[in-house]
Amino acid sequence: MLDRNPRLTVEVRLLPDPCLWCWEIRDAQRNEVLESSWAGEWTAYSSPEEALRAGRRRLTARPAA
């Protein structure tokens, strides 16, 4: 599967409290977070793998820029 925009990446990070994982869609060229599961929806995941899968699904669902 090819990414629609190759400069967009999905990264996961550990939330300090609660001890859960969230995903972020980042624009690597501008070093900017475009969307976050935690900031946007307060959704977090119990493992980094689960967060990464959810972030990749969201990335592929984004409209092409």
C-alpha positions in Angstrom: 0.0 0.0 0.0 1.4 3.4 -1.0 0.9 6.4 1.3 -1.1 9.2 -0.3 1.4 11.8 1.0 4.8 10.4 1.7 5.8 13.2 4.0 3.0 12.3 6.4 4.0 9.7 9.0 2.4 8.0 12.0 4.2 8.0 15.3 3.2 6.6 18.6 4.0 8.0 22.0 3.5 7.0 25.6 1.2 9.1 27.6 2.6 9.6 31.2 -0.8 9.6 32.9 -2.6 7.4 32.2 0.0 4.9 31.1 -1.4 4.4 27.6 -0.3 5.0 24.0 -1.6 7.4 21.4 -0.9 8.0 17.7 0.1 11.2 16.0 0.0 12.0 12.3 3.0 14.2 11.6 4.1 16.3 8.6 7.8 15.3 8.6 8.8 18.2 6.3 7.3 20.9 8.7 7.9 18.9 11.9 4.2 19.5 12.8 1.5 17.3 14.4 -1.5 17.4 12.1 -3.7 15.0 14.1 -3.6 13.1 17.4 -5.8 10.4 18.8 -5.3 11.9 22.3 -5.6 15.6 21.6 -8.4 15.2 19.1 -10.5 12.4 20.5 -9.0 11.5 23.9 -8.5 8.0 22.5 -5.6 6.0 23.8 -4.4 2.4 23.4 -3.0 -0.3 25.7 0.0 -1.1 23.4 2.2 0.8 20.9 1.3 -1.8 18.2 -2.4 -1.2 18.7 -1.9 2.6 18.5 0.2 2.3 15.4 -2.4 0.2 13.6 -5.2 2.7 14.5 -3.0 5.6 13.4 -2.2 3.9 10.1 -5.9 3.3 9.5 -6.6 7.0 10.2 -3.8 8.1 7.9 -5.2 6.1 5.0 -8.7 7.4 5.6 -7.5 11.1 5.4 -8.5 12.9 2.2 -5.6 13.3 -0.3 -4.1 16.8 0.0 
